[in-house]
Amino acid sequence: TILIVDFGSQVTQLIARRVREAGVYSEIAPFTAAAEAFERLKPKGIILSGSPAGVPDEGSPRAPQALFDAGVPILGICYGQQVMSHQLGGEVRPGHETGEGGEFGRAFLTVTEPCALFDGLWEVGERHQVWMSHGDKVTKFAPGFKIVAVSDGAPFAVIADEERKFYGTQFHPEVVHTPDGGKLIANFVRHVCGLAGDWTMAEFRQVKIAEIRSQVGDGRVICGLSGGVDSAVAAVLIHEAIGDQLTCVFVDHGLMRLGEAEQVVSLFREHYGIKLVHVNAEDRFLGGLAGLTDPEKKRKFIGGEFIAVFEEEAKKIGGADFLAQGTLYPDVIESVSFTGGPSVTIKSHHNVGGLPERMNMKLVEPLRELFKDEVRVLGKELGLPDIFVGRHPFPGPGLAIRIPGEVTKERCDILRKADAIYLEEIRGAGLYDAIWQAFAVLLPVRTVGVMGDHRTYDNVCAVRAVTSTDGMTADIYPFDAAFMSRVATRIINEVKGINRVVYDYTSKPPGTIEWE
Ligand code: XMP
């Protein structure tokens, strides 16, 4: 085990992720609980995280002194390096005092000495890109340390005390902008700390199952399924831990893709034997959407109605002690604003986010530390079918935000057919996994066409496909012309109500991925 001591950095979880990628198990403890965690875990190595604080600031966090006396290897990152230097007898001064300012963003360092962190990776004299983000800097290192790499702005870019196996990096190895960062962390946990690197998601599964059992005891858990990967993986994992103490509620708003609702129900009930309440609320949702055309009003209605239906169902089954959610780490970071300032609402996102406060239940969130791709690996581990695990993200409000203007049952049915054909062609061409999201949109526009010898006057369908890594930015997927014309021809021929297909060529920004 590696103990990661968290001083409040935005990217502490990324350190844990890199350690997992190196095949090693880690636990994160806030600095206030680090001494206790150290006793309990008896880790083979310690990583000290970054922090928004500065070591010279009054009241800024410190590592428990015992960690430095335990004879265990330590890697200090950014603030972690500074706090270690400070606590071991070095000196850290604010950027403004040294008159040099900080370093933020891409930087280059030069390796000046061999170091165990660099083994098999970096040679003396080489320059490497790293990601810096610091104002203060170490101005005098602690006894026993030497400099092993320098950058223009940080003479102590990497420091090492090979005797005690203490290392400090002024840069952030855990972020992707430090291209070799993952390998540096792997060197630390495997090579320096001597851990085998054979930890897998299978063990994560076992650890979480034990945690869920101890958190829940003999309490009852309710989990809202959306049809998406995250809530499905959370539910299956929790079910494995506590069996029938879990009840899943699938609020079917009638705005799912073709065949999707049936798939969810049969997978959960038949394959996993999970207690599942399938609430067919199509009429209720479509009834409420009648006459609504404003995108925000549609979103707000669906979000509110979802919560109302969920609450009713929870009451019907006699309530629960815990609410389970498939919250992932990016959801956690996004909800903690980095700048602290208000951000502009582009769209009111609909998730079950408002539920916990309303229902006064404790949360079970077993995926909180994971990133999307890790959840997919865990899903496979739990036996979820590939087609389910690899599925493109789908927005909570469903097809309603892919039907600009008023949403009706008829329009949903038309869109479902077109969307299914489009996705079938994408899968057939082997392109599904190269695309982040692909979907059809039914426009509130009718155009004139000719089919056979007849005039048609029908709807326009837009198709969209984007690549992205996190949904925050996106680029269009460049299909070839033959593929596009096959899709257009099939949709127009096979879907009554559509006589024209257009391709959405807008990246994000300036567009958003969804149309509303
Ligand atoms: P936009 O359209 O804002 O979408 O570029 C970014 C990503 O978020 C998905 N999305 C949602 N997901 N509830 C969700 O759970 C929502 O209300 C919602 N709206 C958009 C969208 O599909 C894309 O992946």
Residues whose N, C-alpha, C, O or C-beta is under 5 A from the ligand:
A	BS01	XMP	S348 H349 H350 N351 P393 F394 P395 G396 P397 G471 T512 I513 E514
